[in-house]
Amino acid sequence: MQIGVTFPQTEIGADVGGVRAYAEAAEALGYDYVLAYDHVLGAEVRSRLEWKPTGARTIPYTHADMFHEPLTLFAYLAGVTKRLGMATGVLVLGQRQTALVAKQAAEVDVLSGGRLRLGVGLGWNDVEYESLGMDFHTRGRRVEEQVAALRALWTQEVVTFKGRWHAITAAGINPLPVQRPIPIWFGGTSEQAYKRAARLGDGFFFIGDAKRLAATVAQVRGWVTGAGRDAASFGIEGSVQYREGELERLRAEVEGWRALGASHVTVQTMRAGLQGAAAHIKAITQAKAALAASP
């Protein structure tokens, strides 16, 4: 089981030295990958008193929350690390142009020597979709076509692809990625998201406690098998929240995911009351020591 860390988007700051130090520390500590969340724009909520994000009880992020753009970030990290994997968890694919994502992801994969895992999802922020000129209401159906187009662009030198939302005529990206295709994982919390991943994805990012999600993980594996695919090769990623002074609980939760047969587990230090690279490096150092002490 691979163990990674969540890049602390909202708390690490914009100092490039801190960004580099965090990635180098994660690699030196022996973590397998770094996962980065995605938001292009944040909404200014004081002027949107009636606005409520789709499917969310609260507003998770606003314009005041910092987000480094994941693929640009990973292109940089590819040059300052040697073996650390990189995963988007998740890139809001529906609000982006598919061919451009294919090009950018392929470039990161080339620069990193094949270390990218592209997690994708639909997102909840209609403000981003509006600003980027994409239809928020068709994003579920469109993302399925996007995945097919991405895989074609990553595996063929010349692509002709006709869909409801895409028209590629005898064209291709160059260079192609090292991984052909780049693994595509899904994220989300709805049954529809789980079923979509079971049909189309290489894995799924689960959010929450392993015990609470055990039945859901089993159900998703059943849907993978029902789609005529190999459930054993379908990736399962869990996440555990770091809190200072709760290392035994963190270790137990990681072991819970291991018992479920997870292929990946991410240690999350965001939203733990930490600010700056140094504080997050200290936290992932403590977490790694606790996990190394596991029986």
Residue pairs with C-beta under 8 A, 6 or more apart in sequence:
1 257
1 258
1 262
1 263
1 264
1 265
2 32
2 33
2 85
2 263
2 264
2 265
3 31
3 32
3 254
3 264
3 265
3 266
3 267
3 291
4 26
4 31
4 32
4 33
4 34
4 35
4 85
4 87
4 264
4 265
4 266
4 267
5 26
5 31
5 33
5 34
5 35
5 266
5 267
5 268
5 269
5 284
5 287
6 34
6 35
6 36
6 37
6 89
6 239
6 266
6 267
6 268
6 269
6 270
7 22
7 34
7 35
7 36
7 37
7 68
7 73
8 22
8 269
8 270
8 274
8 280
9 36
9 37
9 65
9 66
9 67
9 68
9 270
10 61
10 65
10 66
10 67
10 270
10 271
11 270
11 274
11 275
11 276
11 279
11 280
12 18
12 19
12 22
12 66
12 68
12 276
12 277
12 280
13 66
13 275
13 276
13 277
14 66
14 68
15 277
16 76
17 277
18 276
18 277
18 278
19 68
19 73
19 76
19 77
19 277
20 76
20 80
21 277
21 278
21 281
22 277
22 280
22 281
23 34
23 77
23 80
23 81
23 84
24 80
24 81
25 281
25 284
25 285
26 34
26 84
26 284
27 81
27 82
27 83
27 84
29 284
29 285
29 288
30 288
31 84
31 267
31 284
31 288
32 84
32 85
32 264
33 84
33 85
33 86
33 87
33 115
33 117
33 264
34 77
34 84
34 85
34 86
34 87
35 86
35 87
35 88
35 89
35 119
35 266
36 68
36 70
36 73
36 74
36 86
36 87
36 88
36 89
37 67
37 70
37 89
37 90
38 67
38 69
38 70
38 88
38 90
38 91
38 92
39 61
39 65
39 67
39 92
39 125
39 128
40 67
40 69
40 92
40 95
40 128
40 131
40 132
41 63
41 125
41 127
41 128
41 131
41 132
42 61
42 62
42 63
42 64
42 65
42 67
42 125
43 51
43 59
43 62
43 63
43 125
43 127
44 62
44 63
45 51
45 59
45 62
51 127
52 59
53 59
53 60
53 124
53 125
53 126
54 124
54 126
54 136
55 124
55 190
56 124
60 124
61 67
61 125
70 88
70 91
71 88
71 91
71 101
71 104
71 105
71 108
74 86
74 88
74 108
74 112
74 116
75 107
75 108
75 111
77 84
77 86
77 112
78 86
78 108
78 111
78 112
78 113
78 115
79 111
83 115
84 115
85 115
85 116
85 117
86 108
86 112
86 115
86 116
86 117
87 116
87 117
87 118
87 119
87 185
88 117
88 118
88 119
88 120
89 119
89 185
89 187
89 205
89 237
89 266
90 119
90 120
90 121
90 185
90 186
90 187
90 188
90 205
91 101
91 118
91 119
91 120
91 121
92 120
92 121
92 122
92 123
92 125
92 128
93 101
93 120
93 121
93 122
93 143
93 146
93 147
94 122
94 123
94 129
94 134
94 136
94 139
94 140
94 142
94 143
94 146
95 123
95 128
95 129
95 132
95 134
95 139
96 132
96 134
98 146
98 149
98 150
98 153
98 166
99 149
99 153
99 168
99 173
101 146
101 150
102 149
102 150
102 153
102 154
102 173
103 153
103 173
105 116
105 118
105 150
105 154
105 177
105 182
106 153
106 154
106 173
106 175
106 176
106 177
106 182
107 175
108 116
109 115
109 116
109 177
109 178
109 179
109 182
110 175
110 177
110 178
113 178
114 177
114 178
114 179
116 177
116 179
116 182
117 182
117 183
117 185
118 150
118 182
118 183
118 184
118 185
119 184
119 185
119 186
119 187
119 205
120 143
120 146
120 147
120 184
120 185
120 186
120 187
121 143
121 186
121 187
121 188
121 193
122 139
122 140
122 143
122 188
122 193
123 129
123 139
126 136
129 135
129 136
129 139
130 136
135 142
138 165
140 192
140 196
141 164
142 164
142 165
143 196
144 196
144 200
145 163
145 164
145 165
145 166
146 165
146 166
147 184
147 200
147 201
148 161
148 163
149 159
149 161
149 163
149 166
149 168
150 181
150 182
150 184
151 181
151 184
152 159
152 161
152 168
153 159
153 161
153 168
153 172
153 173
154 173
154 176
154 177
154 179
154 180
154 181
154 182
155 176
155 180
155 181
156 172
157 172
157 174
157 176
158 170
158 171
158 172
159 168
159 170
159 171
159 172
160 168
160 169
160 170
161 167
161 168
162 168
183 202
183 203
183 235
184 200
184 201
184 202
185 197
185 201
185 202
185 203
185 204
185 205
185 235
185 237
186 193
186 196
186 197
186 200
186 201
186 203
186 204
186 205
187 193
187 204
187 205
187 207
188 194
188 196
188 197
189 207
194 204
194 216
194 219
194 220
194 223
195 223
197 203
197 204
197 220
198 220
198 223
198 224
198 226
198 227
198 229
198 234
199 223
199 227
199 229
201 234
202 234
202 235
203 234
203 235
203 236
203 237
203 263
203 264
204 220
204 234
204 235
204 236
204 237
205 237
205 239
206 213
206 216
206 217
206 236
206 237
206 238
206 239
207 239
208 239
209 253
209 256
210 238
210 253
210 256
210 257
210 259
210 260
210 262
211 256
213 238
213 260
214 260
217 236
217 260
220 234
220 236
221 231
221 234
222 231
224 230
224 231
224 234
225 231
235 263
235 264
236 257
236 260
236 261
236 262
236 263
236 264
237 262
237 263
237 264
237 265
237 266
238 253
238 256
238 257
238 260
238 262
238 264
238 265
238 266
239 265
239 266
239 267
239 268
240 250
240 253
240 254
240 257
240 265
240 266
240 267
240 268
241 250
241 268
241 271
241 272
242 250
242 267
242 268
242 269
242 272
242 283
242 284
242 286
242 287
243 249
243 250
243 272
244 272
244 273
244 283
247 286
247 287
247 290
248 290
250 267
250 287
250 290
250 291
251 290
251 291
251 293
251 294
254 265
254 267
254 291
254 294
255 294
257 265
258 265
267 284
267 287
269 280
269 283
269 284
269 287
272 283
274 280
274 283
